[in-house]
Amino acid sequence: MLRMILGLFGLVIFSTCVHAVEPLPVFDAHLHYNVEARESYPPAKVLEVFRQSNVRGILATSRPNDGSVLLMKAAPAALTVVPFIRVYRDRADYGTWHRNPEIVAMIEREFADGAMKGKVRGIGEFHLYGDEAKSKEFAQIVAFAQKHDLWLHAHSDEAALAHIFMLNPKAKVIWAHTGFSVPTERVAALMKQHAHLMGELSYRNDVTDDGKLSKQWRTLFMAYPDRFLLGSDCWVTERWAQYGEIMDYYQRWLAELPRDVALKVAHRNAERLFGVTLK
């Protein structure tokens, strides 16, 4: 009888542990499917990578934008694809896009007549620093986003971020990498100041300290549970090979948060922002 009781107790403990490590559904809110990745990672392989990491939704961007269209067409019903318009046709656009009227025209064309027509929810990810945000072309892009209720996915320093909100105080901004190394206290201050600022967490490796969720980030997540998103940022092909590790890292520290907060960060915040429901 004692052996049976101990066996049942062990089964309960085992079942609890299995439940505890069960991966949460994830929305990847910083996904690139750039042209150089397509030979090594054709759409079918990319979809399998998502399946293995329990990724049920993606914010799709690519250089050029036809990569996002490929994923939209290949996606099964179990994967939700939310396309953004990327501002880069090729690598040459990286340093000039913010002052190039051709990019403004491309954004307008992709939104109105491109293969993503009717499904675009934002512009970016784009790289923008300091006074680069003061160009007339970028002001036109911010105004276009405001007119059509689009998110801006900004890989920016604080100076450029401030100018975005100067152009439109109600701008909806996903801050790529949540500023990389901006202290959590400053992130909290910015979120308090700007109601529509979201923090995307790729490359924020300081979320953990010695393998555990840091006290500073726990405090920030608990204070602003509705303001964070996960992302892989496959900006180079090598990141695709690391995709599973990136998502495992997220799952480990998400498991240390209260479940309702973890679910928001993992996917529910993205569902709310983009008006979708993951399957």
DAZISUL-V995637 format. One record per pair of residues at least 4 apart in sequence whose ideal C-beta (glycine too) atoms are under 6 Angstrom apart, sorted by sequence separation. I is the first residue (numbers start at 1). GAP is how many residues later the second one is. If there is no record, write none. Layout:
<<I	GAP> <I	GAP>>
//
This chain:
<<37	4> <41	4> <71	4> <75	4> <89	4> <93	4> <96	4> <109	4> <110	4> <116	4> <128	4> <156	4> <165	4> <182	4> <208	4> <221	4> <242	4> <250	4> <257	4> <262	4> <264	4> <41	5> <50	5> <62	5> <88	5> <128	5> <133	5> <145	5> <156	5> <182	5> <208	5> <209	5> <213	5> <234	5> <257	5> <263	5> <264	5> <271	5> <62	6> <75	6> <97	6> <165	6> <191	6> <234	6> <271	6> <145	7> <164	7> <190	7> <60	8> <254	8> <72	9> <111	9> <178	9> <71	10> <87	10> <207	10> <60	11> <232	11> <267	11> <254	12> <232	14> <68	15> <87	16> <154	19> <230	20> <60	21> <65	21> <151	21> <152	21> <153	21> <155	21> <178	21> <85	22> <123	22> <146	22> <57	23> <58	23> <59	23> <60	23> <61	23> <63	23> <151	23> <62	24> <172	24> <173	24> <174	24> <175	24> <176	24> <61	25> <63	25> <64	25> <85	25> <142	25> <177	25> <142	26> <174	26> <177	26> <178	26> <28	27> <31	27> <43	27> <123	27> <133	27> <26	28> <31	28> <34	28> <122	28> <124	28> <125	28> <127	28> <128	28> <129	28> <139	28> <199	28> <25	29> <26	29> <31	29> <32	29> <33	29> <34	29> <122	29> <123	29> <124	29> <130	29> <165	29> <198	29> <199	29> <200	29> <201	29> <202	29> <27	30> <28	30> <29	30> <32	30> <98	30> <125	30> <133	30> <23	31> <25	31> <43	31> <122	31> <129	31> <198	31> <200	31> <202	31> <128	32> <184	32> <188	32> <83	33> <104	33> <191	33> <33	34> <98	34> <85	35> <83	36> <99	36> <101	36> <104	36> <184	36> <191	36> <225	36> <83	37> <98	37> <228	37> <33	38> <84	38> <85	38> <99	38> <82	39> <87	39> <225	39> <84	40> <98	40> <213	40> <221	40> <229	40> <229	41> <213	43> <226	43> <65	45> <208	45> <69	46> <207	46> <125	51> <61	64> <84	69> <121	153> <30	170> <29	171> <30	172> <53	191> <82	192> <49	194> <53	194> <80	196> <40	197> <80	198> <41	199> <29	200> <37	200> <30	201> <31	201> <36	201> <78	201> <29	202> <32	202> <28	203> <30	203> <32	203> <37	203> <26	204> <28	204> <57	221> <56	222> <23	228> <24	230> <26	240> <27	240> <26	241> <29	241> <24	242> <25	242> <27	243> <25	253>>
//
